């Protein structure tokens, strides 16, 4: 189900609770909403659709990927960039890392580790910031 995009900075600045098996349907809504906004959006966190759980969905080099409880556990190659956000107006400066290693759970809630670089890494960092209640 495509959900309304949350634009309330107070709600978006709340740290997300860990996702559990009960939250699996939220991931589908998140993915549906991301696909509906694909022209202007490459990633979303669950708080952007009004659910304060650690779930993200993003375009990973042409295919969509879901992560439950993502945590960046290693990062290298800092740089400054400008980013926009579907929940916020305008473009803002953000510090990002060229390479990140992420611990997350897949859709079966199995723990996985993966290294991402470039654009995918930047998208993940933006969405993990949402999970932490950090607005760019």
Secondary structure per residue as TSV (DSSP state, phi and psi in degrees):
chain	resnum	aa	ss	phi	psi
A	1	X	-	360.0	131.3
A	2	X	-	-77.1	126.7
A	3	X	-	-108.3	162.0
A	4	X	-	-69.8	143.0
A	5	X	-	-81.8	127.9
A	6	X	-	-78.6	132.9
A	7	X	-	-121.9	4.1
A	8	X	-	-78.0	113.0
A	9	X	H	-61.0	-33.9
A	10	X	H	-64.1	-47.4
A	11	X	H	-64.4	-40.6
A	12	X	H	-69.5	-19.7
A	13	X	T	-91.0	7.3
A	14	X	S	-87.0	136.1
A	15	X	-	-69.0	135.4
A	16	X	-	-78.4	147.2
A	17	X	B	-82.1	154.2
A	18	X	-	-59.0	143.5
A	19	X	-	-83.4	146.9
A	20	X	-	-128.0	179.7
A	21	X	G	-56.8	-32.5
A	22	X	G	-64.7	-18.9
A	23	X	G	-92.1	2.8
A	24	X	H	-56.2	-40.1
A	25	X	H	-63.0	-29.3
A	26	X	H	-62.4	-37.2
A	27	X	H	-61.3	-38.7
A	28	X	H	-67.1	-40.8
A	29	X	H	-62.1	-40.2
A	30	X	H	-62.8	-45.9
A	31	X	H	-64.1	-44.2
A	32	X	H	-59.6	-41.8
A	33	X	H	-68.3	-41.3
A	34	X	H	-61.0	-47.0
A	35	X	H	-60.5	-39.7
A	36	X	H	-64.8	-24.7
A	37	X	T	-110.3	18.0
A	38	X	T	-59.3	-23.0
A	39	X	T	-66.0	-29.5
A	40	X	T	-129.3	16.8
A	41	X	-	-151.5	135.1
A	42	X	S	-114.6	-6.6
A	43	X	E	-161.7	155.3
A	44	X	E	-148.0	149.6
A	45	X	E	-111.0	154.3
A	46	X	G	-58.1	-30.4
A	47	X	G	-66.9	-18.7
A	48	X	G	-71.8	-16.1
A	49	X	G	-113.7	17.5
A	50	X	T	89.2	13.6
A	51	X	-	-120.7	115.0
A	52	X	-	-87.4	66.6
A	53	X	B	-126.5	154.7
A	54	X	S	-81.4	78.0
A	55	X	E	-135.3	132.5
A	56	X	E	-129.6	153.9
A	57	X	E	-133.9	141.2
A	58	X	E	-158.2	161.1
A	59	X	E	-82.8	112.7
A	60	X	E	-106.4	86.0
A	61	X	T	56.9	44.2
A	62	X	T	101.8	-9.6
A	63	X	E	-130.5	146.6
A	64	X	E	-79.5	144.3
A	65	X	E	-132.6	141.0
A	66	X	E	-110.1	144.7
A	67	X	E	-135.1	133.6
A	68	X	E	-105.6	134.1
A	69	X	E	53.5	47.9
A	70	X	E	-69.0	141.3
A	71	X	E	-138.5	130.5
A	72	X	E	-83.6	117.7
A	73	X	E	-106.7	-10.9
A	74	X	E	-154.4	142.3
A	75	X	E	-148.3	147.8
A	76	X	E	-151.7	156.4
A	77	X	E	75.7	64.0
A	78	X	E	-66.5	148.4
A	79	X	E	-156.2	161.6
A	80	X	E	-101.8	141.5
A	81	X	E	-147.2	175.2
A	82	X	E	-117.2	138.3
A	83	X	E	-135.5	151.5
A	84	X	E	-109.1	171.5
A	85	X	E	-148.8	135.7
A	86	X	T	-60.8	-28.3
A	87	X	T	-85.2	-13.5
A	88	X	E	-128.9	152.4
A	89	X	E	-89.8	151.4
A	90	X	E	83.5	-175.6
A	91	X	E	-121.0	142.1
A	92	X	E	-132.4	156.1
A	93	X	E	-79.7	141.3
A	94	X	E	-142.7	145.4
A	95	X	E	-91.1	128.2
A	96	X	E	-131.2	172.9
A	97	X	E	-122.5	137.6
A	98	X	E	-68.1	-31.5
A	99	X	E	-134.0	133.5
A	100	X	E	-135.7	149.2
A	101	X	E	-111.3	130.6
A	102	X	E	-120.5	133.7
A	103	X	E	-102.2	129.4
A	104	X	E	-153.5	175.0
A	105	X	E	-114.0	141.8
A	106	X	-	-84.7	-169.9
A	107	X	T	-70.2	-12.3
A	108	X	T	-98.5	9.2
A	109	X	-	60.3	31.3
A	110	X	-	-90.8	135.6
A	111	X	E	-71.7	134.2
A	112	X	E	-133.8	157.5
A	113	X	E	-128.6	136.9
A	114	X	E	-153.4	143.6
A	115	X	E	-98.4	134.3
A	116	X	E	-123.7	148.0
A	117	X	E	-132.8	166.7
A	118	X	H	61.0	-137.6
A	119	X	H	-60.5	-44.2
A	120	X	H	-59.8	-41.8
A	121	X	H	-61.4	-41.8
A	122	X	H	-64.0	-43.7
A	123	X	H	-61.2	-47.4
A	124	X	H	-58.5	-44.2
A	125	X	H	-60.6	-40.7
A	126	X	H	-62.1	-44.8
A	127	X	H	-72.0	-36.4
A	128	X	H	-64.8	-37.2
A	129	X	H	-56.7	-43.1
A	130	X	H	-56.8	-43.8
A	131	X	H	-61.8	-30.1
A	132	X	T	-87.6	-1.4
A	133	X	T	79.0	17.9
A	134	X	-	-95.7	123.8
A	135	X	-	-103.0	137.9
A	136	X	-	-70.6	360.0
